[in-house]
Amino acid sequence: MTHEITQPQTELVQKRRPSAGLRSVKRASLWSVGSVVIAVLVLMPILSVLWIALHPTENIWPHLMATTLPRYAITTGLLTFGVALLSACVGTGAAWLVTMYRFPLSKSLEWLLLLPLAIPAYVGAYALVDFLEYAGPVQTALRSLFGWSSARDYAFPEIRSLGSAIIVLSAALTPYIFLMARSAFREHSGSIYEVSRALGAGPFARFWRVGLPMARPAIAAGTAIVMMETVSDFGTVSYFAVQTLTTGIFSTWLQAGNAGGAAQIASVVLLVVLLMLAFEKSSRGKARYHSGARHPRPISAIRLTGWQAWVALGLCAVPFVIGFVLPVYVISSHALGEPDQWLAPGLISAFKNTLTVAGLAAIVTVTAALFMVYGVRLTGRSLPRMVLPLTTLGYAAPGAVLGIGILFPLAAFDNALADLILKITGHEIGLLFTGSAFAIIFAYCVRFFAIAQGAADAAMGRVAPSLPMAARSLGQTLGGTLRRVYIPLIRGSVGTALLLVFVDCVKELPATLLLRPFNYNTLATRVHEKASLEQLEQASPAALLVIAVGLVAVLLMARSENASDLT
């Protein structure tokens, strides 16, 4: 009797297992297909730029090569090299001082030197010009002190110049190198420096021959980020009247009306960025240093006294003052000087628009990243795994490049859809995508997808494989496992990714300028428009709001850094 009951049950289980396995494979295939679709959408703007550049309606490449392109390329090269060199020197030097020495405010400077990340470079440019221009406080004080009556009585450096752009961009971007260099110095065992001191190496020799070579991969990675951000900058260089490849995209498209030429310049920018990525990869791959100790001895910081302590404090305080204190002081003084500007209708609508597009973009980006990373982890196929790292190219592509790559294919689709609906229904619906904020949100998602993808991938990698396996054995579907196992365990990382993407969307300027509908402003575009018209009083409230949003992200980053140090 027992045999008669058990045998049909065994056969039923054997019949069901292949069916259940087939359903699981089909579901996993749907997740992997969805991952590939997301990757294609992220890569589409870059591919679109290359297509437009290779198939322009009017080929002005020979004209660009003979006229403006060499000047754009040379200026971009000088700007990038200058910012990279200055940022690397200042960021690495400050990281070495706060890690290896103790002097007044050294512990506070470890997080104060991160605060310039909250200041968009274009805001720093407006503040510097306002501070140093003829009617600014510096030149006014000089004329009052020495009795000069006009600019002919004294010589003052040109404010809107390549040198000023290098200083402003370096002040805004130095924290990237400082953060990576400081982490690299901290990871080294203190015994290495103690041995070098015992062998007679002085302070400079310990830095040049011991610390710097071991931190070189991290410094190279930070320098590559700085160079890419410099190449993609538009607000700062346009305000300083510095003609770079990015400003060339805007002038060729908006002023000359040649989209193909703009796409060709954008392809050059993209090539430059890819070369920088290759440089960063090769630098990391060729220089690797490992600590031999299982539990490396912490670094014993040397206490400085006398003039040495004050020199170290001054050297570390300069980038903080230029990169954070000066912009906040100038912008705050204008904002508080005319409080009625806080109630300006344009500011309120720009604030609402910013919250809408940045909030939606952050939610869509993080959701798509979670879906994609989870789908790639489920599949055993090579294609989804191959396209996953390619989606990080969107972060390397400047906003102006993405603007071109998104607008033209989206406009063509928009017009075709409107014509089709008009033909079928007889109603004119207008442009649904390019006539709304959809294009801006799409650009933000592509531009900052790498942030969400990296956070999701790292967080899911920390989840023990036994947990989702147990959930699946208890009958959870693939989607249920993601909702009930992964997301509760990684909600901290998801929240951080949402915040970081939101902050970057708030500060993004080039893509917003190119893709926004008519009479549609965000905080960033309002700051740019008002400051370009020399109306800094009207631009200051919006600039302060952008800075406040950036401060939230920087303080969160500093908090996570302190937490990691304690552990």
Backbone torsions as a table, in degrees:
resi	resn	phi	psi	omega
1	MET	NA	-41.8	179.1
2	THR	-64.8	-39.4	-179.7
3	HIS	-65.0	-36.4	-178.7
4	GLU	-69.1	-29.7	179.4
5	ILE	-80.9	-40.5	-174.0
6	THR	-70.5	-38.0	-175.2
7	GLN	-63.9	-47.5	176.3
8	PRO	-62.0	-35.8	178.3
9	GLN	-64.7	-40.5	179.0
10	THR	-63.3	-43.0	179.7
11	GLU	-65.0	-38.1	179.8
12	LEU	-64.6	-41.9	178.3
13	VAL	-63.3	-41.7	179.8
14	GLN	-65.4	-31.4	177.8
15	LYS	-74.9	-33.6	-176.2
16	ARG	-78.2	-32.5	-174.5
17	ARG	-58.7	-48.4	178.2
18	PRO	-62.0	-35.6	-179.5
19	SER	-67.0	-44.2	178.7
20	ALA	-64.6	-41.5	177.9
21	GLY	-62.9	-38.2	179.2
22	LEU	-64.9	-41.4	178.5
23	ARG	-63.9	-39.4	179.5
24	SER	-64.4	-40.4	178.3
25	VAL	-64.7	-40.2	179.2
26	LYS	-64.2	-42.4	178.8
27	ARG	-64.1	-43.0	178.0
28	ALA	-61.6	-37.0	178.5
29	SER	-65.0	-38.7	177.3
30	LEU	-63.0	-40.6	177.4
31	TRP	-64.2	-41.9	-179.3
32	SER	-68.7	-38.1	176.3
33	VAL	-63.4	-42.8	176.5
34	GLY	-60.7	-36.0	177.9
35	SER	-64.7	-41.3	178.8
36	VAL	-66.3	-39.0	178.8
37	VAL	-62.1	-43.8	178.2
38	ILE	-61.8	-42.3	179.7
39	ALA	-62.9	-39.7	178.8
40	VAL	-64.1	-42.2	178.4
41	LEU	-63.3	-37.8	179.1
42	VAL	-68.8	-38.1	-177.3
43	LEU	-84.4	-14.2	-174.8
44	MET	-57.7	-44.3	-179.7
45	PRO	-60.7	-38.5	180.0
46	ILE	-66.8	-44.0	177.7
47	LEU	-64.8	-34.7	178.8
48	SER	-64.6	-41.5	178.2
49	VAL	-60.4	-45.1	179.9
50	LEU	-63.3	-39.3	179.8
51	TRP	-65.7	-46.1	179.9
52	ILE	-63.7	-38.5	179.8
53	ALA	-65.9	-34.7	-179.0
54	LEU	-83.5	-18.6	-178.4
55	HIS	-130.6	60.3	-179.1
56	PRO	-75.4	151.3	175.8
57	THR	-68.5	-31.7	176.8
58	GLU	-136.6	112.1	-175.7
59	ASN	-79.3	103.5	177.8
60	ILE	-106.7	18.0	179.6
61	TRP	-57.4	-46.2	176.9
62	PRO	-59.7	-38.7	178.6
63	HIS	-66.3	-41.2	178.3
64	LEU	-63.3	-42.2	-179.6
65	MET	-65.0	-33.0	-177.2
66	ALA	-85.6	-16.3	-174.1
67	THR	-122.3	-85.0	-166.4
68	THR	-90.3	-29.8	-172.6
69	LEU	-60.6	-44.3	176.7
70	PRO	-58.7	-40.0	179.4
71	ARG	-66.3	-42.7	176.8
72	TYR	-59.8	-45.1	-176.5
73	ALA	-66.0	-42.9	-179.5
74	ILE	-64.8	-45.6	179.3
75	THR	-63.0	-42.0	177.6
76	THR	-61.5	-42.2	179.1
77	GLY	-63.2	-44.9	179.1
78	LEU	-64.0	-43.1	179.6
79	LEU	-63.3	-47.0	-178.3
80	THR	-63.9	-45.6	179.6
81	PHE	-63.6	-43.3	-179.7
82	GLY	-63.5	-45.2	179.8
83	VAL	-66.0	-42.7	-179.6
84	ALA	-63.0	-44.3	-178.7
85	LEU	-65.9	-47.9	-178.5
86	LEU	-66.3	-42.9	-179.9
87	SER	-64.9	-41.1	-179.8
88	ALA	-64.8	-43.0	179.9
89	CYS	-65.4	-49.0	-176.8
90	VAL	-69.5	-46.4	-177.5
91	GLY	-65.4	-43.9	179.7
92	THR	-68.4	-42.3	179.3
93	GLY	-63.1	-43.4	179.0
94	ALA	-65.2	-40.5	178.8
95	ALA	-62.8	-39.8	179.0
96	TRP	-65.9	-42.8	-177.4
97	LEU	-65.9	-46.9	-176.7
98	VAL	-73.4	-19.6	179.0
99	THR	-87.1	-41.5	-171.5
100	MET	-95.7	-15.5	-174.1
101	TYR	-132.2	158.7	173.6
102	ARG	-120.3	126.8	-179.9
103	PHE	-150.0	172.7	-177.4
104	PRO	-53.6	129.8	177.3
105	LEU	66.6	16.5	-177.8
106	SER	-64.5	-39.1	179.0
107	LYS	-68.5	-37.9	178.1
108	SER	-67.6	-35.7	-178.3
109	LEU	-67.4	-19.6	178.8
110	GLU	-61.4	-32.1	176.4
111	TRP	-107.6	-23.5	175.8
112	LEU	-62.9	-33.9	-179.5
113	LEU	-71.8	-7.8	174.1
114	LEU	-87.8	-18.1	-173.2
115	LEU	-63.1	-31.4	176.4
116	PRO	-57.7	-17.8	175.3
117	LEU	-62.2	-24.3	-179.6
118	ALA	-77.9	-12.2	-177.0
119	ILE	-99.6	112.3	173.2
120	PRO	-59.7	144.1	-175.3
121	ALA	-59.8	-35.3	-178.5
122	TYR	-68.2	-30.2	175.0
123	VAL	-68.3	-40.7	175.6
124	GLY	-61.3	-34.9	178.1
125	ALA	-66.1	-44.8	179.4
126	TYR	-61.6	-41.4	-178.2
127	ALA	-67.0	-42.3	-178.5
128	LEU	-64.2	-44.4	179.5
129	VAL	-63.4	-43.6	-179.9
130	ASP	-63.6	-33.8	-177.9
131	PHE	-76.2	-34.3	-172.7
132	LEU	-107.3	-5.8	-177.0
133	GLU	-69.0	176.3	-174.2
134	TYR	-57.7	-41.3	-179.3
135	ALA	-89.2	2.5	-178.5
136	GLY	-76.8	173.0	-175.6
137	PRO	-65.2	-32.2	-177.1
138	VAL	-67.9	-55.4	-178.4
139	GLN	-68.9	-32.9	176.4
140	THR	-62.8	-41.7	178.6
141	ALA	-66.8	-39.0	178.8
142	LEU	-63.8	-43.5	179.5
143	ARG	-65.3	-38.3	178.8
144	SER	-68.9	-37.7	-176.5
145	LEU	-71.3	-43.2	-174.7
146	PHE	-101.2	0.5	177.1
147	GLY	75.8	21.7	178.4
148	TRP	-75.8	145.3	-176.4
149	SER	-105.8	-22.8	-178.5
150	SER	-152.4	174.2	-179.3
151	ALA	-67.1	-18.2	178.8
152	ARG	-72.0	-16.5	-177.0
153	ASP	-82.9	-11.4	-177.8
154	TYR	-152.3	161.2	178.6
155	ALA	-105.2	130.3	179.5
156	PHE	-133.2	136.6	-177.7
157	PRO	-57.4	147.7	176.9
158	GLU	-66.6	126.1	-175.7
159	ILE	-76.0	-50.4	-176.6
160	ARG	-85.6	87.8	-175.0
161	SER	-148.7	173.4	178.3
162	LEU	-62.9	-39.4	179.6
163	GLY	-61.9	-41.7	178.2
164	SER	-65.3	-38.6	177.5
165	ALA	-62.6	-39.3	178.3
166	ILE	-63.1	-43.1	-179.2
167	ILE	-64.5	-46.2	-177.4
168	VAL	-65.5	-47.4	-179.7
169	LEU	-65.2	-37.7	177.6
170	SER	-63.9	-42.0	179.3
171	ALA	-62.6	-36.4	-178.9
172	ALA	-78.3	-28.7	-171.7
173	LEU	-105.7	-12.2	179.6
174	THR	-55.3	-35.8	179.9
175	PRO	-56.5	-28.1	177.0
176	TYR	-60.0	-47.6	-179.2
177	ILE	-72.0	-40.3	178.3
178	PHE	-57.2	-45.3	-177.4
179	LEU	-63.6	-46.0	-177.9
180	MET	-71.4	-39.9	179.6
181	ALA	-66.9	-41.0	179.3
182	ARG	-62.7	-42.1	177.4
183	SER	-62.7	-40.6	179.9
184	ALA	-65.9	-43.0	178.7
185	PHE	-63.4	-38.6	-178.4
186	ARG	-68.2	-29.0	-177.1
187	GLU	-74.1	-15.7	-179.6
188	HIS	-77.9	148.4	178.3
189	SER	-73.4	137.9	178.8
190	GLY	-64.8	-21.7	-179.8
191	SER	-64.9	-27.8	179.5
192	ILE	-62.7	-44.5	-178.8
193	TYR	-73.5	-32.3	177.5
194	GLU	-65.9	-40.3	177.1
195	VAL	-64.3	-42.7	-179.9
196	SER	-64.2	-35.9	176.3
197	ARG	-67.6	-39.7	178.5
198	ALA	-63.9	-29.4	178.8
199	LEU	-84.4	4.5	174.0
200	GLY	96.3	9.0	-179.5
201	ALA	-75.3	129.5	178.6
202	GLY	-80.4	-178.4	-178.1
203	PRO	-57.5	-45.8	-178.6
204	PHE	-68.7	-39.2	179.5
205	ALA	-64.7	-38.5	178.3
206	ARG	-64.4	-36.5	178.0
207	PHE	-72.6	-49.4	-170.9
208	TRP	-74.5	-36.2	-172.2
209	ARG	-104.4	-14.7	-178.4
210	VAL	-119.0	-61.7	-174.2
211	GLY	-68.8	-47.8	-175.9
212	LEU	-63.1	-46.1	178.7
213	PRO	-60.3	-37.0	-178.8
214	MET	-73.9	-28.1	179.7
215	ALA	-92.9	0.6	-173.8
216	ARG	-59.5	-40.9	177.5
217	PRO	-60.1	-41.2	179.3
218	ALA	-67.7	-40.2	178.9
219	ILE	-65.1	-39.8	177.9
220	ALA	-63.4	-39.1	178.4
221	ALA	-64.9	-44.6	177.3
222	GLY	-64.2	-38.1	178.8
223	THR	-65.9	-37.1	177.9
224	ALA	-63.5	-40.0	176.8
225	ILE	-62.9	-43.9	179.4
226	VAL	-60.8	-42.9	-179.3
227	MET	-65.4	-40.9	178.9
228	MET	-66.3	-40.8	177.6
229	GLU	-65.3	-34.9	179.0
230	THR	-67.2	-45.1	179.9
231	VAL	-62.3	-35.6	-175.9
232	SER	-85.1	-7.9	-176.3
233	ASP	-67.4	141.0	175.4
234	PHE	-125.6	-45.7	-174.5
235	GLY	-59.8	-43.7	-177.9
236	THR	-68.6	-50.2	-175.0
237	VAL	-68.2	-34.9	178.8
238	SER	-68.8	-36.1	179.1
239	TYR	-69.6	-33.5	178.3
240	PHE	-88.3	4.4	179.0
241	ALA	58.9	38.6	176.2
242	VAL	-100.9	119.2	-175.8
243	GLN	-87.9	108.8	178.3
244	THR	-115.3	-177.7	178.4
245	LEU	-62.9	-36.7	-179.8
246	THR	-67.6	-44.0	176.1
247	THR	-66.2	-29.7	176.0
248	GLY	-63.3	-34.4	176.7
249	ILE	-61.4	-47.1	-179.0
250	PHE	-64.7	-46.4	-176.6
251	SER	-68.2	-39.6	-179.9
252	THR	-67.3	-35.5	-177.7
253	TRP	-84.5	-54.6	-171.6
254	LEU	-80.9	-33.1	-178.4
255	GLN	-94.4	-46.2	179.3
256	ALA	-84.5	-16.2	178.3
257	GLY	69.8	27.2	-178.1
258	ASN	-115.0	100.0	-178.7
259	ALA	-70.0	-37.1	179.5
260	GLY	-62.9	-43.0	177.4
261	GLY	-63.7	-39.7	176.9
262	ALA	-62.9	-40.0	177.9
263	ALA	-66.0	-35.2	177.8
264	GLN	-66.8	-40.4	174.8
265	ILE	-66.1	-39.2	178.5
266	ALA	-62.2	-36.2	177.9
267	SER	-66.2	-34.2	175.7
268	VAL	-65.3	-43.4	177.3
269	VAL	-60.2	-43.4	179.4
270	LEU	-62.6	-40.4	177.7
271	LEU	-62.6	-42.3	178.8
272	VAL	-61.4	-43.1	-179.6
273	VAL	-65.0	-41.9	178.3
274	LEU	-63.5	-37.6	175.8
275	LEU	-64.0	-37.8	177.3
276	MET	-66.1	-40.2	176.3
277	LEU	-62.0	-41.7	177.5
278	ALA	-63.2	-39.7	177.2
279	PHE	-61.7	-43.8	-179.2
280	GLU	-65.1	-41.5	179.0
281	LYS	-63.4	-45.6	-178.7
282	SER	-66.4	-35.6	179.0
283	SER	-65.6	-40.6	178.5
284	ARG	-68.8	-36.1	-175.9
285	GLY	-73.8	-28.2	-175.4
286	LYS	-88.2	-21.8	-176.1
287	ALA	-123.5	107.5	179.8
288	ARG	-133.7	132.3	-180.0
289	TYR	-130.6	139.1	-176.0
290	HIS	-126.9	143.0	176.3
291	SER	-83.9	134.1	-178.0
292	GLY	-79.5	-21.1	-177.8
293	ALA	-82.5	138.2	178.6
294	ARG	-68.7	-40.3	174.4
295	HIS	-121.0	89.4	-174.1
296	PRO	-61.0	142.1	179.3
297	ARG	-69.4	132.4	179.4
298	PRO	-64.6	155.1	-178.7
299	ILE	-74.4	131.4	175.8
300	SER	-91.8	104.4	-176.9
301	ALA	-67.6	140.6	180.0
302	ILE	-89.1	130.6	-179.4
303	ARG	-84.7	126.1	177.9
304	LEU	-94.2	146.6	178.7
305	THR	-133.8	165.1	175.3
306	GLY	66.4	-144.5	-176.1
307	TRP	-66.4	-28.0	179.5
308	GLN	-63.7	-40.0	179.3
309	ALA	-64.9	-41.2	-179.0
310	TRP	-72.5	-31.7	175.4
311	VAL	-66.0	-44.3	178.5
312	ALA	-61.9	-42.0	177.9
313	LEU	-62.4	-43.2	179.9
314	GLY	-64.3	-42.2	-179.5
315	LEU	-63.8	-38.4	-179.9
316	CYS	-78.9	-26.2	-177.9
317	ALA	-77.7	-27.0	-176.6
318	VAL	-58.3	-51.7	179.2
319	PRO	-63.7	-30.8	177.5
320	PHE	-69.0	-41.6	-179.3
321	VAL	-67.3	-47.0	-178.1
322	ILE	-70.0	-39.1	-174.1
323	GLY	-84.2	-21.6	-176.4
324	PHE	-130.8	-53.5	-173.8
325	VAL	-62.4	-48.1	-177.8
326	LEU	-61.5	-50.7	178.5
327	PRO	-60.5	-42.1	-179.0
328	VAL	-65.5	-39.6	179.6
329	TYR	-64.1	-48.6	-177.2
330	VAL	-65.5	-47.7	-177.8
331	ILE	-65.9	-40.3	-179.6
332	SER	-66.1	-39.5	-179.8
333	SER	-62.6	-38.9	177.2
334	HIS	-70.4	-41.1	-177.3
335	ALA	-67.1	-38.9	179.7
336	LEU	-79.6	-22.0	179.8
337	GLY	-71.0	-29.0	178.8
338	GLU	-130.0	79.8	-175.3
339	PRO	-65.2	-19.8	-179.6
340	ASP	-67.0	-17.9	179.3
341	GLN	-69.3	-18.9	178.3
342	TRP	-70.1	-18.8	-179.9
343	LEU	-104.7	11.8	179.7
344	ALA	-64.5	133.5	-179.1
345	PRO	-56.4	-36.8	179.8
346	GLY	-63.1	-37.2	179.2
347	LEU	-68.0	-42.5	-178.3
348	ILE	-64.3	-43.9	179.4
349	SER	-67.8	-37.9	177.7
350	ALA	-64.0	-38.3	178.4
351	PHE	-65.0	-44.5	178.1
352	LYS	-63.4	-43.7	179.2
353	ASN	-61.9	-39.6	-179.6
354	THR	-64.8	-46.6	178.4
355	LEU	-60.1	-38.5	-177.1
356	THR	-68.1	-56.2	-174.2
357	VAL	-70.5	-39.7	-179.3
358	ALA	-70.1	-40.1	178.5
359	GLY	-65.4	-47.1	178.2
360	LEU	-63.5	-41.3	-179.8
361	ALA	-63.8	-40.5	179.4
362	ALA	-64.0	-43.4	-179.4
363	ILE	-65.5	-46.2	-179.0
364	VAL	-65.1	-42.7	-177.1
365	THR	-63.9	-48.9	-177.9
366	VAL	-67.3	-39.1	177.6
367	THR	-62.6	-46.0	179.0
368	ALA	-64.0	-38.2	179.3
369	ALA	-65.4	-43.0	177.0
370	LEU	-60.9	-44.9	179.5
371	PHE	-60.2	-46.1	-175.3
372	MET	-67.6	-48.2	-178.7
373	VAL	-62.7	-41.0	178.9
374	TYR	-66.1	-42.0	178.6
375	GLY	-64.2	-39.0	178.4
376	VAL	-66.6	-36.8	178.7
377	ARG	-68.3	-27.6	-179.3
378	LEU	-77.3	-33.7	-172.0
379	THR	-86.7	151.6	173.5
380	GLY	-104.5	7.4	-177.4
381	ARG	-84.5	153.9	-172.8
382	SER	-80.7	-31.0	-174.7
383	LEU	-61.4	-50.8	178.1
384	PRO	-59.6	-36.4	179.9
385	ARG	-70.1	-28.7	178.8
386	MET	-74.8	-37.5	-176.1
387	VAL	-81.6	-16.8	-178.3
388	LEU	-57.5	-51.6	179.4
389	PRO	-68.3	-22.7	-179.8
390	LEU	-67.7	-24.2	-178.7
391	THR	-68.5	-14.3	177.4
392	THR	-74.8	-10.9	179.7
393	LEU	-64.3	-26.3	179.5
394	GLY	-60.7	-35.2	179.1
395	TYR	-69.8	-31.3	179.5
396	ALA	-77.7	-24.9	-178.6
397	ALA	-75.6	129.6	177.9
398	PRO	-61.7	156.0	-179.4
399	GLY	-61.3	-34.6	178.6
400	ALA	-65.7	-37.2	177.8
401	VAL	-65.3	-46.0	179.3
402	LEU	-64.5	-33.8	178.5
403	GLY	-59.5	-44.3	177.7
404	ILE	-66.6	-44.7	-177.3
405	GLY	-65.9	-23.8	-179.8
406	ILE	-93.0	-42.4	-169.7
407	LEU	-65.3	-45.2	-172.6
408	PHE	-70.1	-49.6	176.4
409	PRO	-66.3	-35.0	-179.9
410	LEU	-69.7	-37.4	177.7
411	ALA	-65.8	-40.4	178.0
412	ALA	-62.8	-43.6	178.2
413	PHE	-65.8	-39.8	-179.5
414	ASP	-61.9	-46.0	-179.8
415	ASN	-66.9	-40.3	178.6
416	ALA	-63.7	-40.9	179.1
417	LEU	-66.3	-41.3	179.1
418	ALA	-64.8	-40.4	177.9
419	ASP	-64.5	-40.1	180.0
420	LEU	-64.5	-45.8	180.0
421	ILE	-66.5	-36.7	177.0
422	LEU	-64.4	-39.6	179.8
423	LYS	-67.9	-37.1	-176.7
424	ILE	-80.9	-46.3	-172.4
425	THR	-103.6	-19.3	-176.3
426	GLY	79.2	9.2	-179.8
427	HIS	-109.6	137.8	177.1
428	GLU	-90.5	115.1	-176.7
429	ILE	-97.3	-11.4	-177.2
430	GLY	78.8	-166.3	-178.4
431	LEU	-93.9	110.7	-174.9
432	LEU	-74.0	-37.4	-172.5
433	PHE	-98.4	-54.2	-179.9
434	THR	-76.9	-16.7	177.4
435	GLY	-90.8	5.8	179.3
436	SER	-131.6	-170.6	-179.9
437	ALA	-82.8	4.8	-177.6
438	PHE	-58.9	-43.9	-177.4
439	ALA	-63.4	-38.4	178.5
440	ILE	-64.3	-45.5	-180.0
441	ILE	-62.2	-41.6	178.6
442	PHE	-62.4	-42.0	179.2
443	ALA	-63.6	-42.5	177.5
444	TYR	-60.9	-43.1	-179.6
445	CYS	-61.0	-43.8	179.7
446	VAL	-67.7	-44.6	-174.3
447	ARG	-63.4	-38.8	-172.6
448	PHE	-115.1	18.9	178.8
449	PHE	-63.9	-33.6	-178.1
450	ALA	-61.3	-34.9	179.5
451	ILE	-64.0	-49.3	-179.4
452	ALA	-67.4	-40.1	-179.4
453	GLN	-64.9	-42.9	178.9
454	GLY	-64.1	-41.6	179.1
455	ALA	-65.7	-42.0	-179.6
456	ALA	-66.7	-42.3	-178.6
457	ASP	-64.7	-45.3	180.0
458	ALA	-65.1	-40.8	-178.3
459	ALA	-68.3	-44.4	178.8
460	MET	-65.4	-30.1	178.2
461	GLY	-67.2	-21.3	179.7
462	ARG	-86.5	-8.0	178.4
463	VAL	-81.4	128.8	-179.7
464	ALA	-61.6	131.3	-178.8
465	PRO	-59.4	-24.5	-178.0
466	SER	-66.5	-27.4	-177.2
467	LEU	-68.6	-52.6	176.3
468	PRO	-64.9	-31.5	177.0
469	MET	-64.5	-39.9	177.5
470	ALA	-65.1	-40.0	178.4
471	ALA	-63.6	-40.4	179.5
472	ARG	-66.9	-37.1	179.3
473	SER	-68.8	-22.3	178.3
474	LEU	-90.3	7.6	173.6
475	GLY	100.2	5.1	178.7
476	GLN	-72.0	141.0	174.7
477	THR	-76.6	174.0	178.8
478	LEU	-63.0	-43.2	177.2
479	GLY	-65.8	-39.2	178.1
480	GLY	-64.5	-37.4	177.0
481	THR	-63.3	-40.6	177.8
482	LEU	-64.3	-44.0	-175.8
483	ARG	-73.1	-40.7	-170.2
484	ARG	-98.2	-14.6	-178.9
485	VAL	-115.1	-59.8	-173.3
486	TYR	-68.1	-53.7	-172.3
487	ILE	-62.2	-42.4	176.2
488	PRO	-61.3	-32.0	-177.8
489	LEU	-79.6	-27.0	-175.6
490	ILE	-113.5	19.3	-175.4
491	ARG	-63.3	-29.2	176.5
492	GLY	-63.7	-45.3	178.2
493	SER	-67.2	-36.3	177.7
494	VAL	-64.7	-43.2	178.0
495	GLY	-62.9	-40.3	177.2
496	THR	-63.5	-43.2	178.8
497	ALA	-62.9	-40.8	177.0
498	LEU	-59.6	-44.1	-178.3
499	LEU	-66.5	-45.1	-177.6
500	LEU	-65.0	-42.3	178.5
501	VAL	-65.1	-41.7	178.9
502	PHE	-59.9	-46.0	-179.0
503	VAL	-62.9	-44.9	179.6
504	ASP	-64.3	-35.4	176.7
505	CYS	-65.6	-38.5	179.2
506	VAL	-62.3	-37.6	-175.7
507	LYS	-86.3	-15.6	-174.8
508	GLU	-64.2	129.2	-176.8
509	LEU	-115.2	-53.5	-171.9
510	PRO	-59.6	-48.5	-178.9
511	ALA	-63.2	-36.9	179.3
512	THR	-66.5	-40.3	178.4
513	LEU	-61.6	-38.3	-176.5
514	LEU	-79.9	-31.3	-169.0
515	LEU	-107.4	-8.8	-176.0
516	ARG	-69.6	146.9	174.3
517	PRO	-67.7	169.9	-179.7
518	PHE	-61.8	133.0	176.6
519	ASN	61.9	33.9	179.4
520	TYR	-118.2	113.6	-176.9
521	ASN	-115.3	145.2	165.1
522	THR	-109.0	178.4	178.5
523	LEU	-60.6	-41.5	-178.3
524	ALA	-64.8	-45.6	-178.9
525	THR	-69.7	-31.6	177.4
526	ARG	-66.9	-43.1	177.1
527	VAL	-59.7	-44.5	-178.5
528	HIS	-64.5	-45.1	-177.8
529	GLU	-64.4	-48.7	-176.9
530	LYS	-68.0	-40.5	179.8
531	ALA	-68.6	-34.5	177.6
532	SER	-64.7	-27.4	176.9
533	LEU	-91.8	12.7	-179.6
534	GLU	61.2	29.0	177.3
535	GLN	-106.9	65.0	-174.5
536	LEU	-66.4	-28.2	177.6
537	GLU	-62.0	-39.4	179.3
538	GLN	-78.1	-24.7	179.6
539	ALA	-82.8	-22.0	-171.7
540	SER	-63.0	-45.1	179.1
541	PRO	-58.8	-43.4	178.3
542	ALA	-64.8	-39.1	178.6
543	ALA	-64.0	-40.2	177.8
544	LEU	-64.5	-37.2	177.1
545	LEU	-64.5	-40.5	176.9
546	VAL	-63.2	-42.7	179.4
547	ILE	-63.9	-40.9	-179.9
548	ALA	-61.6	-41.2	177.8
549	VAL	-64.6	-42.0	178.6
550	GLY	-64.2	-35.3	179.5
551	LEU	-62.5	-36.0	178.9
552	VAL	-59.2	-45.6	-179.5
553	ALA	-66.0	-41.8	-178.7
554	VAL	-65.9	-42.3	178.6
555	LEU	-64.8	-36.8	175.6
556	LEU	-63.9	-41.6	178.4
557	MET	-63.3	-43.7	179.0
558	ALA	-63.8	-37.5	179.0
559	ARG	-65.4	-43.0	178.5
560	SER	-65.9	-35.2	177.4
561	GLU	-64.4	-44.0	178.9
562	ASN	-64.4	-38.1	178.8
563	ALA	-64.5	-40.9	179.0
564	SER	-66.8	-33.6	178.1
565	ASP	-66.3	-37.6	-179.2
566	LEU	-68.9	-33.0	-179.9
567	THR	-80.9	NA	NA
